[in-house]
């Protein structure tokens, strides 16, 4: 598998996991509603569904962390500063004899 396909595979798996969580929550809600002796209104069904979905979300593995533009910018600025300091240090030591005379 080429490296360029790895991010798309991760996204596909994350989407599949979310879809699976939604299906499980829907199935559990349907089972709970079918076993209920009293009539359920739409609000109660939705609350039950959300409760199941959030319960599944808590026990499932966390989603992949998305790099935000802010985080990328921080890494770029930090890397640029480190490279500038390293280059400055190298230049200083190389020409220190010339500068100190």
ROMARRO-609275 format. One record per residue: chain; residue in three letters; residue number from 0; z, x, y of N, C-alpha, C, O in turn. Coordinates in steps of 0.05 Angstrom, whole numbers, plus 5000, padded with zeros to 4 digits. Layout:
N
NODE | A | ALA | NUM | Z | X | Y | Z | X | Y | Z | X | Y | Z | X | Y
...
END
This chain:
101
NODE | A | UNK | 0 | 5000 | 5017 | 4977 | 5000 | 5000 | 5000 | 5000 | 5018 | 5025 | 5017 | 5035 | 5028
NODE | A | UNK | 1 | 4981 | 5014 | 5043 | 4981 | 5030 | 5067 | 5005 | 5024 | 5085 | 5016 | 5002 | 5084
NODE | A | UNK | 2 | 5012 | 5044 | 5101 | 5035 | 5040 | 5119 | 5031 | 5018 | 5139 | 5050 | 5004 | 5146
NODE | A | UNK | 3 | 5006 | 5013 | 5147 | 5001 | 4992 | 5167 | 5007 | 4964 | 5156 | 5011 | 4945 | 5172
NODE | A | UNK | 4 | 5007 | 4961 | 5129 | 5013 | 4934 | 5118 | 5042 | 4929 | 5115 | 5050 | 4906 | 5110
NODE | A | UNK | 5 | 5059 | 4949 | 5117 | 5088 | 4945 | 5113 | 5100 | 4924 | 5132 | 5114 | 4907 | 5122
NODE | A | UNK | 6 | 5096 | 4926 | 5158 | 5108 | 4906 | 5176 | 5099 | 4877 | 5169 | 5115 | 4858 | 5171
NODE | A | UNK | 7 | 5073 | 4874 | 5162 | 5064 | 4847 | 5155 | 5077 | 4837 | 5130 | 5083 | 4813 | 5127
NODE | A | UNK | 8 | 5082 | 4855 | 5111 | 5096 | 4847 | 5086 | 5125 | 4838 | 5092 | 5134 | 4819 | 5080
NODE | A | UNK | 9 | 5138 | 4853 | 5109 | 5166 | 4846 | 5117 | 5166 | 4818 | 5130 | 5184 | 4802 | 5124
NODE | A | UNK | 10 | 5147 | 4814 | 5148 | 5146 | 4788 | 5162 | 5141 | 4765 | 5142 | 5153 | 4744 | 5144
NODE | A | UNK | 11 | 5122 | 4770 | 5123 | 5116 | 4749 | 5103 | 5141 | 4743 | 5087 | 5147 | 4719 | 5081
NODE | A | UNK | 12 | 5156 | 4763 | 5079 | 5180 | 4759 | 5063 | 5202 | 4745 | 5079 | 5216 | 4727 | 5069
NODE | A | UNK | 13 | 5205 | 4752 | 5105 | 5224 | 4738 | 5122 | 5217 | 4709 | 5125 | 5234 | 4692 | 5124
NODE | A | UNK | 14 | 5191 | 4704 | 5129 | 5182 | 4676 | 5132 | 5187 | 4660 | 5106 | 5195 | 4637 | 5107
NODE | A | UNK | 15 | 5181 | 4673 | 5084 | 5185 | 4660 | 5058 | 5215 | 4654 | 5053 | 5221 | 4633 | 5043
NODE | A | UNK | 16 | 5232 | 4673 | 5062 | 5261 | 4668 | 5059 | 5270 | 4645 | 5076 | 5286 | 4628 | 5067
NODE | A | UNK | 17 | 5260 | 4643 | 5101 | 5267 | 4621 | 5118 | 5258 | 4595 | 5107 | 5272 | 4575 | 5107
NODE | A | UNK | 18 | 5233 | 4595 | 5096 | 5222 | 4571 | 5084 | 5238 | 4562 | 5060 | 5243 | 4539 | 5056
NODE | A | UNK | 19 | 5247 | 4582 | 5044 | 5263 | 4576 | 5020 | 5290 | 4564 | 5029 | 5300 | 4545 | 5016
NODE | A | UNK | 20 | 5302 | 4575 | 5050 | 5327 | 4564 | 5060 | 5324 | 4535 | 5069 | 5341 | 4518 | 5064
NODE | A | UNK | 21 | 5302 | 4530 | 5083 | 5297 | 4503 | 5092 | 5293 | 4484 | 5069 | 5303 | 4461 | 5069
NODE | A | UNK | 22 | 5278 | 4492 | 5048 | 5274 | 4475 | 5025 | 5300 | 4470 | 5010 | 5305 | 4447 | 5002
NODE | A | UNK | 23 | 5317 | 4491 | 5006 | 5342 | 4487 | 4992 | 5360 | 4468 | 5008 | 5372 | 4450 | 4997
NODE | A | UNK | 24 | 5361 | 4471 | 5035 | 5377 | 4453 | 5051 | 5367 | 4425 | 5049 | 5383 | 4406 | 5048
NODE | A | UNK | 25 | 5341 | 4421 | 5049 | 5329 | 4394 | 5047 | 5336 | 4382 | 5020 | 5342 | 4358 | 5018
NODE | A | UNK | 26 | 5333 | 4398 | 4999 | 5340 | 4387 | 4972 | 5369 | 4380 | 4969 | 5376 | 4359 | 4958
NODE | A | UNK | 27 | 5387 | 4397 | 4979 | 5415 | 4391 | 4978 | 5422 | 4366 | 4994 | 5439 | 4350 | 4985
NODE | A | UNK | 28 | 5409 | 4363 | 5017 | 5414 | 4339 | 5033 | 5404 | 4314 | 5018 | 5417 | 4294 | 5019
NODE | A | UNK | 29 | 5381 | 4316 | 5006 | 5370 | 4293 | 4991 | 5389 | 4286 | 4968 | 5393 | 4262 | 4963
NODE | A | UNK | 30 | 5399 | 4306 | 4954 | 5418 | 4300 | 4932 | 5443 | 4287 | 4943 | 5453 | 4267 | 4932
NODE | A | UNK | 31 | 5454 | 4298 | 4964 | 5478 | 4287 | 4976 | 5474 | 4258 | 4985 | 5491 | 4241 | 4982
NODE | A | UNK | 32 | 5451 | 4253 | 4998 | 5445 | 4226 | 5008 | 5440 | 4206 | 4985 | 5448 | 4183 | 4987
NODE | A | UNK | 33 | 5428 | 4216 | 4963 | 5423 | 4198 | 4940 | 5449 | 4191 | 4926 | 5451 | 4169 | 4914
NODE | A | UNK | 34 | 5469 | 4208 | 4927 | 5494 | 4203 | 4913 | 5513 | 4187 | 4931 | 5534 | 4178 | 4921
NODE | A | UNK | 35 | 5506 | 4184 | 4956 | 5524 | 4169 | 4975 | 5525 | 4140 | 4968 | 5504 | 4128 | 4961
NODE | A | UNK | 36 | 5549 | 4128 | 4969 | 5551 | 4100 | 4963 | 5546 | 4082 | 4988 | 5537 | 4060 | 4985
NODE | A | UNK | 37 | 5551 | 4093 | 5011 | 5546 | 4078 | 5036 | 5519 | 4087 | 5048 | 5508 | 4108 | 5041
NODE | A | UNK | 38 | 5509 | 4071 | 5066 | 5484 | 4078 | 5079 | 5489 | 4100 | 5099 | 5509 | 4100 | 5114
NODE | A | UNK | 39 | 5471 | 4119 | 5101 | 5473 | 4141 | 5120 | 5453 | 4136 | 5142 | 5430 | 4128 | 5137
NODE | A | UNK | 40 | 5462 | 4141 | 5166 | 5443 | 4140 | 5189 | 5430 | 4168 | 5193 | 5438 | 4187 | 5180
NODE | A | UNK | 41 | 5410 | 4168 | 5210 | 5395 | 4193 | 5214 | 5413 | 4216 | 5224 | 5409 | 4239 | 5217
NODE | A | UNK | 42 | 5432 | 4210 | 5241 | 5449 | 4230 | 5253 | 5466 | 4243 | 5231 | 5470 | 4268 | 5231
NODE | A | UNK | 43 | 5477 | 4227 | 5213 | 5494 | 4238 | 5192 | 5477 | 4255 | 5172 | 5487 | 4276 | 5163
NODE | A | UNK | 44 | 5453 | 4247 | 5166 | 5435 | 4262 | 5149 | 5429 | 4289 | 5162 | 5429 | 4310 | 5149
NODE | A | UNK | 45 | 5422 | 4289 | 5188 | 5416 | 4313 | 5202 | 5439 | 4332 | 5203 | 5436 | 4356 | 5200
NODE | A | UNK | 46 | 5463 | 4322 | 5208 | 5487 | 4339 | 5208 | 5492 | 4351 | 5181 | 5499 | 4375 | 5179
NODE | A | UNK | 47 | 5488 | 4336 | 5159 | 5491 | 4347 | 5132 | 5471 | 4368 | 5127 | 5477 | 4390 | 5116
NODE | A | UNK | 48 | 5446 | 4363 | 5135 | 5424 | 4383 | 5131 | 5431 | 4409 | 5146 | 5428 | 4430 | 5134
NODE | A | UNK | 49 | 5439 | 4407 | 5171 | 5446 | 4431 | 5187 | 5469 | 4446 | 5175 | 5470 | 4470 | 5175
NODE | A | UNK | 50 | 5489 | 4431 | 5164 | 5512 | 4443 | 5151 | 5503 | 4460 | 5127 | 5512 | 4482 | 5123
NODE | A | UNK | 51 | 5486 | 4448 | 5110 | 5475 | 4462 | 5087 | 5459 | 4486 | 5096 | 5462 | 4508 | 5085
NODE | A | UNK | 52 | 5442 | 4483 | 5116 | 5424 | 4504 | 5125 | 5440 | 4528 | 5135 | 5435 | 4551 | 5129
NODE | A | UNK | 53 | 5461 | 4522 | 5152 | 5477 | 4544 | 5163 | 5494 | 4557 | 5141 | 5499 | 4581 | 5142
NODE | A | UNK | 54 | 5503 | 4542 | 5121 | 5517 | 4553 | 5099 | 5500 | 4572 | 5083 | 5509 | 4594 | 5075
NODE | A | UNK | 55 | 5475 | 4565 | 5078 | 5456 | 4582 | 5064 | 5450 | 4607 | 5081 | 5448 | 4629 | 5070
NODE | A | UNK | 56 | 5447 | 4603 | 5107 | 5441 | 4625 | 5125 | 5464 | 4646 | 5125 | 5458 | 4670 | 5127
NODE | A | UNK | 57 | 5489 | 4637 | 5123 | 5511 | 4655 | 5123 | 5513 | 4672 | 5098 | 5521 | 4696 | 5099
NODE | A | UNK | 58 | 5505 | 4661 | 5075 | 5507 | 4677 | 5050 | 5482 | 4692 | 5043 | 5482 | 4709 | 5025
NODE | A | UNK | 59 | 5460 | 4687 | 5057 | 5435 | 4702 | 5052 | 5435 | 4728 | 5067 | 5451 | 4731 | 5086
NODE | A | UNK | 60 | 5419 | 4747 | 5059 | 5418 | 4773 | 5073 | 5408 | 4769 | 5102 | 5393 | 4751 | 5108
NODE | A | UNK | 61 | 5417 | 4786 | 5120 | 5410 | 4784 | 5148 | 5380 | 4789 | 5151 | 5368 | 4805 | 5136
NODE | A | UNK | 62 | 5367 | 4777 | 5171 | 5339 | 4782 | 5176 | 5335 | 4810 | 5187 | 5354 | 4823 | 5196
NODE | A | UNK | 63 | 5310 | 4819 | 5185 | 5304 | 4845 | 5196 | 5308 | 4845 | 5226 | 5302 | 4826 | 5240
NODE | A | UNK | 64 | 5319 | 4868 | 5235 | 5324 | 4871 | 5264 | 5298 | 4875 | 5278 | 5282 | 4892 | 5271
NODE | A | UNK | 65 | 5294 | 4859 | 5299 | 5270 | 4863 | 5315 | 5277 | 4881 | 5339 | 5298 | 4878 | 5352
NODE | A | UNK | 66 | 5259 | 4900 | 5343 | 5263 | 4918 | 5366 | 5254 | 4904 | 5391 | 5230 | 4896 | 5393
NODE | A | UNK | 67 | 5271 | 4900 | 5410 | 5264 | 4888 | 5435 | 5250 | 4909 | 5453 | 5253 | 4933 | 5449
NODE | A | UNK | 68 | 5236 | 4899 | 5473 | 5223 | 4917 | 5491 | 5243 | 4934 | 5506 | 5238 | 4957 | 5512
NODE | A | UNK | 69 | 5266 | 4922 | 5512 | 5287 | 4937 | 5527 | 5297 | 4961 | 5510 | 5301 | 4983 | 5520
NODE | A | UNK | 70 | 5301 | 4955 | 5484 | 5310 | 4976 | 5466 | 5289 | 4999 | 5463 | 5296 | 5022 | 5462
NODE | A | UNK | 71 | 5264 | 4991 | 5461 | 5243 | 5011 | 5459 | 5242 | 5028 | 5485 | 5239 | 5052 | 5483
NODE | A | UNK | 72 | 5245 | 5015 | 5508 | 5244 | 5030 | 5533 | 5268 | 5049 | 5535 | 5264 | 5072 | 5545
NODE | A | UNK | 73 | 5291 | 5041 | 5525 | 5315 | 5059 | 5525 | 5309 | 5083 | 5508 | 5316 | 5106 | 5516
NODE | A | UNK | 74 | 5297 | 5079 | 5484 | 5291 | 5102 | 5467 | 5270 | 5120 | 5480 | 5272 | 5145 | 5478
NODE | A | UNK | 75 | 5250 | 5109 | 5493 | 5230 | 5125 | 5506 | 5242 | 5142 | 5529 | 5236 | 5165 | 5531
NODE | A | UNK | 76 | 5258 | 5129 | 5546 | 5271 | 5144 | 5568 | 5289 | 5165 | 5557 | 5289 | 5188 | 5567
NODE | A | UNK | 77 | 5306 | 5159 | 5538 | 5324 | 5178 | 5526 | 5309 | 5202 | 5513 | 5317 | 5225 | 5517
NODE | A | UNK | 78 | 5288 | 5196 | 5499 | 5272 | 5217 | 5486 | 5259 | 5234 | 5507 | 5257 | 5259 | 5504
NODE | A | UNK | 79 | 5249 | 5222 | 5529 | 5236 | 5238 | 5550 | 5256 | 5257 | 5563 | 5249 | 5280 | 5569
NODE | A | UNK | 80 | 5280 | 5247 | 5568 | 5301 | 5264 | 5580 | 5308 | 5287 | 5562 | 5311 | 5310 | 5571
NODE | A | UNK | 81 | 5311 | 5282 | 5536 | 5318 | 5303 | 5517 | 5296 | 5324 | 5516 | 5301 | 5348 | 5516
NODE | A | UNK | 82 | 5271 | 5315 | 5515 | 5248 | 5334 | 5514 | 5247 | 5350 | 5539 | 5242 | 5374 | 5538
NODE | A | UNK | 83 | 5252 | 5338 | 5562 | 5251 | 5352 | 5588 | 5273 | 5373 | 5589 | 5269 | 5396 | 5598
NODE | A | UNK | 84 | 5297 | 5366 | 5579 | 5319 | 5386 | 5579 | 5313 | 5409 | 5560 | 5318 | 5432 | 5566
NODE | A | UNK | 85 | 5302 | 5403 | 5537 | 5294 | 5424 | 5518 | 5273 | 5443 | 5530 | 5275 | 5467 | 5528
NODE | A | UNK | 86 | 5253 | 5431 | 5542 | 5232 | 5448 | 5554 | 5243 | 5464 | 5577 | 5235 | 5488 | 5580
NODE | A | UNK | 87 | 5260 | 5452 | 5593 | 5272 | 5467 | 5615 | 5289 | 5490 | 5605 | 5288 | 5512 | 5617
NODE | A | UNK | 88 | 5304 | 5486 | 5584 | 5320 | 5507 | 5573 | 5303 | 5530 | 5562 | 5309 | 5553 | 5566
NODE | A | UNK | 89 | 5281 | 5522 | 5548 | 5263 | 5543 | 5537 | 5250 | 5559 | 5559 | 5249 | 5584 | 5558
NODE | A | UNK | 90 | 5241 | 5546 | 5580 | 5228 | 5560 | 5603 | 5249 | 5577 | 5617 | 5242 | 5600 | 5624
NODE | A | UNK | 91 | 5273 | 5567 | 5620 | 5293 | 5583 | 5634 | 5300 | 5609 | 5619 | 5301 | 5630 | 5630
NODE | A | UNK | 92 | 5303 | 5607 | 5592 | 5310 | 5631 | 5576 | 5286 | 5650 | 5575 | 5290 | 5674 | 5574
NODE | A | UNK | 93 | 5262 | 5639 | 5574 | 5239 | 5657 | 5572 | 5235 | 5673 | 5598 | 5228 | 5696 | 5597
NODE | A | UNK | 94 | 5239 | 5659 | 5621 | 5234 | 5672 | 5646 | 5260 | 5680 | 5661 | 5259 | 5686 | 5685
NODE | A | UNK | 95 | 5282 | 5680 | 5647 | 5308 | 5686 | 5661 | 5308 | 5715 | 5671 | 5319 | 5721 | 5692
NODE | A | UNK | 96 | 5297 | 5734 | 5655 | 5295 | 5761 | 5664 | 5279 | 5764 | 5690 | 5287 | 5778 | 5708
NODE | A | UNK | 97 | 5257 | 5749 | 5691 | 5240 | 5750 | 5715 | 5253 | 5737 | 5739 | 5251 | 5747 | 5761
NODE | A | UNK | 98 | 5267 | 5715 | 5734 | 5280 | 5701 | 5756 | 5305 | 5715 | 5767 | 5311 | 5713 | 5790
NODE | A | UNK | 99 | 5319 | 5729 | 5750 | 5344 | 5742 | 5758 | 5340 | 5769 | 5772 | 5358 | 5780 | 5783
NODE | A | UNK | 100 | 5316 | 5779 | 5771 | 5310 | 5806 | 5784 | 5305 | 5803 | 5813 | 5301 | 5823 | 5827
END
